């Protein structure tokens, strides 16, 4: 084999290797882009979940709030106690009724610090800020560290577990802006 042939074979091998590498890199970049797009779509859907949950509290829409939770959902509260969401909803129902009737004004906002998930599962952590003003104008407010485990079924997100971990501070809340 002469030197010209060796050079041609060497150059051909390099061109093939570079072509394969470029194809794999493009494929890798395309896969990353697709994953980012999927994640963005999931996060957008979950943002709508949190917006809707806030709306139900603000409007006293008990049925809407209840519909956000899987029937078998569990609430873990900061006193190291867990209860079914059915029991928790029974405890909260009067507050929704009073808000709907204008006897009180309840609001909740959510700020998230960690968002993990797939196309049908999510684990989100953050702080919620709950305010309530009774008919006499007396306000109360709570900042609570929380975790929420969600699943997507039939194109709808449902909360499976809500863990109200501990009280948060106003400073911690502001840090999540």
C-alpha positions in Angstrom: 0.0 0.0 0.0 1.5 3.3 -1.0 1.6 6.5 1.1 -1.2 8.2 -0.9 -3.5 5.3 -0.3 -2.6 5.3 3.4 -3.3 9.0 3.7 -6.6 8.6 1.9 -7.6 5.7 4.2 -6.5 7.8 7.3 -8.5 10.8 6.1 -11.5 8.7 5.3 -11.4 7.2 8.8 -11.1 10.6 10.4 -14.1 11.9 8.4 -16.2 8.9 9.4 -15.2 9.3 13.1 -16.0 13.0 13.1 -19.3 12.4 11.3 -20.3 9.8 13.8 -19.3 12.1 16.7 -21.2 15.0 15.2 -24.3 12.8 14.7 -24.2 11.6 18.2 -23.7 15.1 19.6 -26.6 16.4 17.6 -28.7 13.5 18.8 -27.7 14.1 22.4 -28.5 17.9 22.1 -31.8 17.1 20.5 -32.6 14.6 23.3 -31.7 17.3 25.9 -33.9 19.8 24.1 -36.8 17.4 24.1 -36.4 16.7 27.8 -36.3 20.4 28.6 -39.5 20.8 26.5 -41.2 18.0 28.4 -40.1 19.4 31.7 -41.3 22.9 30.8 -44.7 21.4 29.8 -44.9 19.5 33.1 -43.9 22.6 35.2 -46.5 24.7 33.3 -49.2 22.1 34.1 -48.1 22.1 37.8 -48.1 25.9 37.9 -51.7 25.7 36.8 -52.4 23.2 39.6 -51.0 25.7 42.2 -52.9 28.6 40.7 -56.1 26.6 40.8 -55.5 25.5 44.4 -55.1 29.2 45.4 -58.3 30.1 43.5 -60.3 27.5 45.3 -59.2 28.8 48.7 -59.8 32.5 47.8 -63.3 31.8 46.4 -64.3 29.2 49.0 -64.7 26.5 46.3 -64.6 23.4 48.5 -65.5 21.0 45.7 -62.7 22.4 43.5 -60.2 22.1 46.4 -61.3 18.6 47.1 -61.0 17.7 43.4 -57.3 18.6 43.5 -56.5 15.7 45.9 -56.5 12.0 45.1 -59.2 10.3 47.2 -56.5 8.3 49.0 -54.3 11.3 49.7 -52.7 11.7 53.1 -51.9 14.9 55.0 -48.9 15.0 57.3 -49.0 17.8 59.8 -46.2 19.4 61.7 -47.2 17.7 65.0 -45.9 14.4 63.6 -49.4 13.2 62.7 -50.9 11.9 59.5 -54.5 11.8 58.6 -56.5 11.0 55.5 -57.3 13.9 53.2 -61.0 13.1 53.8 -60.6 13.9 57.5 -58.6 17.0 56.7 -61.2 18.2 54.3 -63.9 17.6 56.8 -62.0 19.8 59.2 -61.5 22.6 56.6 -64.9 22.5 55.0 -66.5 25.2 57.3 -63.7 27.6 56.4 -64.5 27.2 52.7 -68.2 27.7 53.4 -67.6 30.8 55.4 -65.3 32.2 52.7 -67.8 31.6 50.0 -70.5 33.3 52.1 -68.2 36.3 52.7 -68.0 35.7 56.5 -64.2 35.5 56.2 -61.5 36.1 53.6 -59.0 33.2 53.1 -56.1 33.2 50.7 -53.1 31.0 50.1 -50.0 31.5 47.9 -47.3 29.0 47.0 -43.6 29.5 46.3 -41.6 26.5 45.3 -38.0 25.8 46.1 -37.6 22.3 44.6 -39.4 20.6 41.7 -38.6 17.0 40.8 -40.7 14.9 38.5 -41.5 13.0 35.4 -44.4 13.3 33.0 -46.8 11.6 35.5 -45.1 12.2 38.9 -44.0 15.2 40.8 -42.5 16.0 44.2 -42.5 19.7 45.0 -41.3 21.6 48.1 -41.6 25.1 49.2 -43.5 27.5 51.4 -47.2 28.4 51.4 -48.5 31.6 52.9 -52.0 31.4 54.3 -53.9 34.4 55.4 -57.4 34.6 56.9 -59.4 37.6 58.0 -62.6 37.0 60.0 -65.8 39.0 59.8 -64.5 41.4 62.5 -61.4 42.2 60.4 -59.0 40.2 62.6 -56.2 38.8 60.4 -54.1 35.7 60.9 -51.2 34.5 58.8 -49.1 31.4 58.6 -45.9 30.6 56.6 -45.5 26.9 56.3 -42.7 24.7 54.8 -44.4 22.0 52.8 -43.8 19.1 50.5 -46.4 17.8 48.0 -46.3 14.5 46.1 -48.5 14.5 43.0 -49.5 12.1 40.2 -51.0 12.7 36.8 -54.0 10.6 35.8 -56.1 11.2 32.8 -54.3 14.5 32.0 -55.0 15.9 35.5 -52.6 16.4 38.4 -53.7 15.1 41.9 -52.0 15.6 45.2 -51.3 12.2 46.9 -49.5 13.5 50.0 -49.1 16.9 51.5 -46.6 17.3 54.3 -46.9 20.5 56.3 -43.4 20.2 57.7 -42.8 23.3 59.9 -43.4 27.0 60.3 -41.5 29.3 58.0 -40.5 32.9 58.4 -41.4 35.9 56.3 -37.7 36.2 55.4 -37.7 32.6 54.1 -40.8 33.3 52.1 -39.3 36.5 50.6 -36.1 34.5 49.7 -38.2 32.3 47.3 -39.4 35.3 45.3 
